[in-house]
Amino acid sequence: MRLAIIIGIFTGILTLLIFAEHLIDDSEEPSYLFVLSVTSGSLKGDTLILNGVPNVIYFSDHMSRKVGHMSLSNFVEKWDKGVDSFKADPPNATLSVLMKNGERNVEVELLSAEYKNGSLFFKIVEVESNATDSFEASSVFIHFYSNPTVLDWLQ
């Protein structure tokens, strides 16, 4: 009887492991969220200007669980490198600004990035606007589905 119970438990665990292998699809590359913490900035027409960005934090979705930091200069330098770069497939982003009287969130598509004179300049297309001309401390969240170019950045 004891042997039958042990065999039953073993068979059940083995069945679960085989079944779980088919449920977990690790063949897909993870998607990433890149986060920029900003001390101040402005949104003027088709240009988003960010000041005081120390670096870029990134992390992947649940199954991959990759996290790290990247220098801002490295992030901008790689923006248009590769056939499947950010330039080739512009990412969506959200500028999230907290203010004393509430919050503002501006959804944009980031077309290009340039770092000069200590500021980061993005050419953008506004997707959904709750725009503000200038702002203080805020964050920019950039979503991007993984591809070989981005994965090479993070190695």
C-alpha positions in Angstrom: 0.0 0.0 0.0 2.8 2.4 0.9 4.6 1.6 -2.3 1.4 2.4 -4.3 1.0 5.8 -2.6 4.7 6.7 -3.3 4.3 5.6 -7.0 1.1 7.6 -7.2 2.7 10.7 -5.8 5.7 10.3 -8.0 3.5 9.8 -11.1 1.5 12.9 -10.2 4.6 15.1 -9.7 6.1 13.8 -13.0 2.8 14.5 -14.8 2.7 18.0 -13.4 6.3 18.7 -14.4 5.6 17.5 -18.0 2.4 19.5 -18.2 4.1 22.6 -16.7 6.8 22.5 -19.4 4.2 23.0 -22.0 2.5 25.9 -20.1 5.7 27.9 -19.8 6.7 29.3 -23.1 10.2 30.7 -22.7 10.8 30.8 -26.5 9.4 34.3 -26.6 11.8 37.1 -25.8 10.8 39.3 -22.9 9.5 42.8 -23.2 11.3 45.6 -21.3 10.4 48.7 -19.5 13.0 51.5 -19.5 12.7 54.1 -16.7 14.1 57.6 -16.7 13.9 59.6 -13.5 13.9 63.3 -14.4 14.6 66.4 -12.2 12.8 68.8 -14.7 11.8 69.1 -18.3 9.5 70.6 -20.8 7.2 69.6 -23.7 7.3 72.0 -26.6 5.6 71.0 -29.8 7.1 67.8 -31.0 10.1 67.9 -28.6 10.3 66.5 -25.1 13.3 67.9 -23.1 14.4 66.0 -20.0 17.0 67.4 -17.5 18.8 65.7 -14.7 18.6 62.1 -16.0 21.3 60.2 -14.2 20.9 56.8 -16.0 18.4 54.4 -17.4 16.9 51.6 -15.3 15.4 48.7 -17.2 13.6 45.5 -16.2 11.8 42.8 -18.1 8.5 41.1 -17.8 7.7 38.4 -15.2 9.1 35.3 -16.8 12.5 36.7 -17.6 13.1 38.9 -14.6 16.1 40.8 -15.9 17.0 44.1 -14.3 19.8 46.6 -14.6 21.1 50.1 -15.2 22.5 51.6 -18.4 24.3 54.9 -18.8 22.2 57.6 -20.6 24.9 58.1 -23.2 24.9 54.4 -24.0 21.1 54.3 -24.3 21.1 57.3 -26.7 24.1 56.0 -28.7 22.3 52.7 -29.4 18.9 54.3 -30.2 19.3 54.0 -34.0 21.7 51.0 -34.2 20.5 47.9 -35.9 17.7 47.0 -38.3 15.2 46.6 -35.4 16.3 49.5 -33.3 14.2 52.1 -31.5 14.5 54.3 -34.6 13.2 51.5 -36.8 10.3 50.7 -34.4 9.7 53.7 -32.2 8.6 52.8 -28.7 5.6 54.1 -26.8 6.3 56.0 -23.6 4.5 57.8 -20.8 5.7 61.0 -19.2 4.3 60.8 -15.6 4.3 64.1 -13.7 3.2 64.4 -10.1 2.2 67.9 -9.1 0.7 69.5 -5.9 -2.7 69.7 -7.5 -2.7 66.3 -9.1 -0.9 64.4 -11.9 -0.4 64.6 -15.6 0.3 61.7 -17.9 1.3 62.2 -21.5 1.4 59.2 -23.8 3.9 59.6 -26.6 5.7 57.8 -29.3 9.5 58.4 -29.2 10.9 59.0 -32.7 14.5 60.0 -31.9 16.8 60.7 -29.0 19.7 63.1 -28.6 21.8 63.9 -25.6 23.4 67.4 -25.5 24.4 70.0 -22.9 23.3 67.7 -20.1 19.7 67.3 -21.4 18.0 64.5 -23.3 15.9 65.6 -26.3 13.2 63.3 -27.8 11.3 64.0 -31.0 7.8 62.8 -30.3 4.3 62.2 -31.6 1.7 62.7 -28.9 -0.6 59.7 -28.7 -2.8 61.0 -25.9 -2.2 64.3 -24.3 -2.7 65.8 -21.0 0.2 68.1 -21.8 2.1 70.4 -19.6 4.6 73.0 -20.9 7.2 72.5 -18.1 7.5 70.2 -15.1 9.6 69.3 -12.2 10.5 65.9 -10.9 8.9 63.2 -13.0 9.5 59.8 -14.7 9.4 58.6 -18.2 8.4 54.9 -18.8 9.4 53.5 -22.1 7.9 50.2 -23.2 9.6 48.1 -25.8 9.1 44.5 -27.0 12.3 42.7 -27.1 14.3 42.1 -30.2 17.9 41.0 -30.9 19.2 44.6 -31.0 17.8 45.5 -27.6 19.0 42.2 -26.1 22.5 42.9 -27.3 22.4 46.2 -25.5 21.7 44.5 -22.2 24.4 41.9 -22.4 
